[in-house]
Amino acid sequence: MRKLALLLLLVLFVTPLQAQSLWGDLQPGPYAPGFTQWDRYDHSRPYRTAKTLDGKPRTGERGRPIRISIWYPAQPAPDARTLTFGDYLDMLAGEARFGLVTDEQKRRAEETLFAFPLLNTLTPEHRVKMRTLQAHAVRDAKAVNEKFPVILYSLGSAVLANGTPEYLASHGYVVVQSPRLGAYAGLPQDNRDVLDLETKLRDMDFVLNAIREWRQADVSNIGTIGFSAGGRWALAAAMKNADVKAVVSLDSVMLFPDAVNAAWRTLPHFNLDAVRVRILHLTRTEFAKQDDLAMWNAMRYADRTYVEHTEPSLHHWDYQSLGYATALAGARGEHADEVSAVYHDVNRQTLAFLDAHLKNGKPYKATGLKVTHTAALRAPITAAEFMNAIDEEGTRSAIDAYRKQWKERGTPPVAEATLNTAGYVLLFSGRAQEGLDMLALNTEAFPNSANAHDSLADAYVAVGNRAKALELTKKAAELLPKETDMPSERRAAIQASIDAKLAQLGAR
């Protein structure tokens, strides 16, 4: 009898919570959110070694496992069962090794999650309540046959942030994510070194390449969302990919001046001048205190909005639906209202920001007590844009565009090194006169550069005008000592080129 009474009490306790939604008061968009997962392997990066420690061949798949979660605009399915927090929680166990997942593996994965800060304070009752919380997505629902912008969500488990991806999918976005994994099996999810950072960036690239197979994904119109460490990965995507139009940072370490940031700066793609997108940085005061605003200000060609949430009770997880779920389960006590308010604010501002910049929606205006906005400076022509213009539209068109922007800006719109590279590419591809024209433009734009004059001398040698080549070589020799801030290795290389031409042209 006592056992039956306890069971009835549990039913009465849990049933009302089943109506509680991980969206809270967020208003759904015109689409039903669908959800599916793809299990893929990146065979270019072994995740498990070929042999065991005793030298025996390792059996089974060894490629890097990439489980891709996709939330997407779907057709209504009124009778279909929507996912719950518990469903997303059960997906944890299959992230690093695909196939059937046992109850014991699910249990271990759940215990690992609930060992994290804040979560490790939850009671068994709180965890039971969380499992019943309703999500909105229907697994494998029929997709709407339209094209939608792609949101590359920072790496992480679907259980952490399903509310935001579902909400965005209902408003017409394809949201794609994969878990955080170490560089190889056995390493922690975030090893905080350059290998781990480079691994995460390659995982993001893999996911973006994979989502091209999803017919509804418009991969020419991309937004990135970065939570925590994912802020760096989201911003890195904008540095590398011109199809990224907007970046949202959710309580991320994107601006932290730490060891990982120093490692990031050593990677070939790192270039703050290459960030030419809209950025929304939503963060707590605790993290704002650690941000390097010099880095923020250095992104001068990006339109930047910084929103600081000053509520002292906020936790890092509150920028994901996981934090809100703890409040719904009754674990946040008197701070539940603050947690709810920020969760709703983060989602509404994220949607408004993405709509404005990926869908030409209403202009976005940040809300909050501490908001700063910095407009982007007009960006110069990138090396990729200039080289593409030469390849696609021709040298004359590229030079004309250069001169037009130069006149409008008042300063050369392309770096000296880019013009120099373009000139030599033309010279070496049998287009000597076009190369000469390009290198002549470089000396016009950078009249005090020894290297520009030395390069133009090479062009005149190529077209057979030795007298002009000699004149320019001597001019380069005259200018070189005046460039006092030039690295010694570069100075020596230019001097060697000058000496070789002087000898070639009979001046020595």
N, C-alpha and C positions, 0 to 999 in steps of 0.2 A: 504493500500500500504506500509506503514511504517513497519507494522508487518511482511509482506512478505519479505521485504528487510532485516530485522533483522534475519529472519529465514534462508535466503540464505547466509547471512554472517556467521551464526553459522555453517552451513553445510560446507562452504568453509574453515572455521577455523578448524573444527574437522576432516574432512575426511583425510587429509594428516597424521594426528597423528595415524590413525588406522593402518598404516603400521609400526609405531614405536613399537619396541619389548622390553619387559622387560628383554630380554637376551642381548640387545645391540649387541656387536660384538662377543659374545661367540659362538663358533662353536658347533653345535649339534653333538651328537654321532650317532651311527648306528641305534638307535631305536627311534621310535616316543614316546613321553611321554604321558602316560595315567594318569587319575586322577579319584579317586572315594572316597566316604566317607561311613563309617560305624557309625551308632548310637548305642552305647552300654551303659549298665548300670552296675556299680559296686555295687551290692546289699550288699556287706559286709560293705559298708560305706554309711549310709543314708546322703543325701545331704539336705533333707528337713525334718523337725520334724514331728512326728506322729500326733501331735495335734496343732491346732491354739491356740492363746493366750486366747481365751474364752473357751478352753477345747474341742472344736469340732474336730472330726477326720478329718485329712487333706486328701483330695481326690487326686487322680492322682499318678503318679509314684514318689517315694521318693528316689530311689537309685541315686548314684552319676552318672551324665551324662558324658560319655566320647565319644566325637565325634572324630573319628579317620580318619584323612586325609591320603590317600595313593597315592603317585606318583610312577609310575612303567613303565618298558619298555613295550611298546605296539606295535602292528602291525600298519603299516601305514593306515590312513583313509583319503585320499586326499580330499574327499568331506565333511568331518565332520567339524563342527564349533569348533574352538579352543576357550578356555576360554579367558576372558579379566580381567583386573584389577577390573573392575566393578563387574564381576561375583564373584570374590573372596571376594570383599567388601561386597556383599549381603549375604555371608555366615555367617558373624559376628553375626547376630541376632539370629541364631539358635544354638548357642554353648552351652548355659546353660539350654535350655528347648527345647526339640525336637518337631517336628510336623510342622504344617503350620506356616509360618511367614508372618505377615502383612506388608504392606508398611510402616506403622507407626513404627513398631518395627525395620525395616531396617533403617529407617531414624534416630531413636534414637541411634542405634548401630553405624551408620556412624558418627553422631555428637560426640559420645564418643571418637571414634578413633581420629578424627580431633581436639580434644581438647588437645592432647599430644603436648609437645614441638616440635618445628619446624613445625609440621603439623598445629598448630594453627595460623601460619602466612600465610597459603595458601589462596588465593582468591577463590571465587566461580568459576572463569574461570579456575584456576589451577585444581580444583577438577573435573570439567567437563572433562578436558583433561586427567586427570589420569584415569578416568573411561574407556576411549576408548583405553588405552594402551593394546597391544596384548600380551597375554601369548601364550604358545605353546601347552599346554596339551589339550587333548580331553577327555571329561568326559565319563567314563565307556567304553573306547576303549578296544578292545580285547587284552588281555595280551599275550606277547610272552611266549611260553611254555618252559622256561628254568629256572634254579635256579640262583639267583643273590644275592650278599651281601645286608644286611639290614643296612640302615642308620637310627638310632633313632635320629630324629631331636628334638632339645629342645622344650619344650612345648611352644605353641604360636598359634596365629591365622594364617590361611593359607594366609590371605591377606598381612601379613608382609614379608613373605619370599618365595613366590611361585617360584621366578626365580631360586634360587639355587636348590630346590628339583626337578623342571622340568629338569633343566640342568643335574643333576646327573642321573635322570631316563633315559634320552636319552643316557647316557654313561653306562648303565647297572647296575643300583642300584634300590632297592626298598626302597623308603624314606617314613617314617611314622612319624606322628606328631599328637598331640591333643592339645586343647586350655589350657591356664592357667585358673584355677578356684580356688577360695578360698576354704578353708576346708569345708565350707558349704554355702548354698545360703545366699547372703547378704554380705559376707565378700569380701574385695577387692581381685583382682587377685593375688597380692603379699603382704601378710600380714607381711613378714619379721620376723617371729618367728619360733620356732622349730616345732610347729604344722604344719605351712604352708610348711616348708621345707620337713618334713616327708610325708605330703600329696602329694607334687610334685613328690617325689621319688617313691611313690606307684603308682601314675598315670603313670610314665614311665614304671614301671614293668607291669602294666595292659596292656599298649599298646604293649609291647614286647610279652606278652603272647598271645594277640589277633592276632598279625600278623603271628603267627604260622599257622593260618588257610589259609593264602595266599600261595598257592602252589608254587609260584615262589620265596618265601622268604627263603634264606639260613640263618636260625637263629643261625647257628654255626659260622658265619662269620659276625661280627657286627662292625660298626663304629658309633660313637656318635658325634653329632654336637651341641654345646651349644652356644647360643647367649645370651648376657647379664647375667641375673641370671641363665640361662640355663647352663652356664659353670660348675657350681657346680653340677648340676644334671647329666651332661654328664660325669664328672670325677667320680662321685659317682657310676655310672653304671660300670665303669672300675674297681672300688674297689671291687664291689660285684660279677661281672660276668666275668669269664675267657674267654667267647666267644667274649668279646669286644676286638678288636685288635688295634683300633686307635681312638683317641679323637681329635676333632677340636674345638677350642675355638674362637669364633668370638666376639671380643670386649666385653669379658665377665668379670664378677666380681669374677671369679674362685679363684683368688689369693688375693682378698681384705681382710685385717685383721679387719673385722667389726663384729658387733654383730651376724649376721647370720652365719659367719664363726665360731664364738665361739660356737653357737648352733649346727652347723654341727659336730663339734668335739666331741660332747657328744653322738652322735648316734653310735650304735654298729658297723656299717659297716665301720666307718671312720678309714682309715689306709693308710698313705702315702706310706708305704712299699709295700702295696698290689697293687699299681699302677705299672703295668709292661707292659705298652703298649707304642705306639708311640703317642706323643702329639704335636700338632701344635697350638700355641697360636698367633693369629693375633689380634693386638690391636692398638688403637690410643695412642699418647703420653699422652693425658689427663688421660687415664686409666692406662697407664704404670707407671705413677708417683705414683699411689696408690697401685700398686702390691706389695705383700710381697714376695720378692725374696728368703727369707729363706724357705718359703713353696715350692717354685719352686725347689730350690736346694735339699730339703728333699725328693723329689720324685726320689731317687737315682737309682732305678731300672727301670726307664722309660727313653726312648730316647726322648729328649725334644728339640723343635725348637721354638724360640721366635722371632716373626717378629713385629717390631714397625713401624707403619705408622706415619710419622712426619708432614704430611700436617695439618696446624692449622685450616683449614676451615672444616675439617671433622666433621660429626655429628654421634652420636651413631647409628641412623637408616641407615647409609650408609653401614653398614655391613649386611644389609638385602635388598631385592629388593625394599622395600618401599622407602628407601632413594634415590635409583636410579630413582624410578618413579617420585619423586618430581623434580629431575633434568630434566627428559624427559618432564615434564609438564611446564618447563620454570621457576621454582620457585627458582633456586639456583644461578641465575645471573652469575657473573664472576667466580664462583667456580664450575660450572657444569663440567668442564673438570677434575678437581681434584676428584670430586665425582665419575665420570665415570671411571677414571683410577683405583681408589681403588676398586670399585665394581668388575671390570673385574679381577683385581689382586687377590682379595679374592676368587673368584670363580675358577679361573684357578689353584691357589695354592691348594685350597681344593680338587679339582679333582685329581691333580697330586699326592698329599699326600695320598688320599684314594686308588688310583690305585696302588701306590707303595706298600701299606701295606695290602690291602684287595684282590688284584688281582695279586700280584707278578709282577707288571708292572715295568716301568723304575724307577731306584732309584730316590727318591725325593731330590731335592736340592732347598732350599728356596731362593727366590729372594727379593731384597729390600735393602735400605740403612742401616738399622739397624737390623741385623740378628745375633742371637747367637744360637749355637747348642751345646747341652750337651749330650754326649753319655751315655747310661745306664751302670751302673755297673752290673757285673754278679750277678743275683739274687739267693738267697738261695732257697731251696725246701720249698714250702708253707706247712702249716699244712694240707690243703685240699689235696694237691698232696701226701703227705706222708701217711695220713690216707687212702686215696683211694688206694694207692699202697698196703698197708697191706690187705685191704679188697678184692682187685681184684687179685693181684699177689702173695700175701702171705708175711709172716713176713720175711723169709730169703731173699727174693728178695728185700724187702724194706731196710733191713739192709745192704745188699751188695751195693745197690745204694747209701745209705748214706755214706758208707766207701769210695766209689769211688769218690764222690764229696768232701768229707773231704780231701782226699789226693790231689785232684786237686786244691782246694781252699786254703788249709792250715788252715782253720778254720771250726768248726762244721757247717754243712749246714742246720741244723734244730734246732729250739730253744729248750732249756731244757724242757720247759713246754709241748711242743708237744710230745717229747719222753716220758715224764712222763705220759701224758694222754694216749698215745698209750699202754704203759706198763700195766696200770691199766685196760684199756678196755680188753686186752688179759687175764689178771688175772681173771677178773670178768666174762669172757665168757668161762671159763673152759679150757683155754689154758695157764696153769700156767708156763710151761717151756718156751714158747714163750714170755710170759710176763717178765719172769726173764731175758731172753736174751736181751730184749729191754731195761730193766731198768739197766742191767749191762753195756750196751752201753752208757747209760746216765752218769753213774759215770765215764766211760772212757773219755767221751767228756767233762764233767764238774767235774773234780776231786776235786774241792774245794767247791762243793755244798752240804750243809747239807741235803737239801731236797732230792737230788738224792740218797744219801746213805740211808736215812731213807726209801725211797720208795723201794730200792733194798732189804732192810731188810724185808719189807712186803712180797716181792716175795719169799724170802727164808723161811719165816714162812709158806707160802702157799705150798711150796714143801716139808716141813717137816724138813728142815735143821736148827735147832734151834741154833746150835753153830755159824754158819755163820751169822745168823740173829742177834745174840747178838753182834758179832764182828762189824758188819756194823752199828748197832744202837749206839754203843759206839763211832764209828768214826763220826757219824752224830752229837752226843753230843759235840764232840771235835771241829768240824768245825763251829757249829752254832754261837758261840760268835765272831768268826772272820769275819762274814758277817755283817759289821757295818752299811751298807746302806739299810738293809732290813726293810720294814715297820713293826711296832710293832705288828699289828694284825697277820701278816704272821709268824713272829717269835714265837708268842705265840702258834699258831696252830702247828707248827713243834715241838716245845718243848713239847706240850701236847702229840703228837704222839710218841715222843721218850720216855717220861715218862711211857706211857701206855705199850709200848713194853718191856721196862726194867722190869716193874712189871710182865708182862706176862711171860717173859723168866726167871724169878727168880733172876734177878740181884739186886732186892731191896726187 
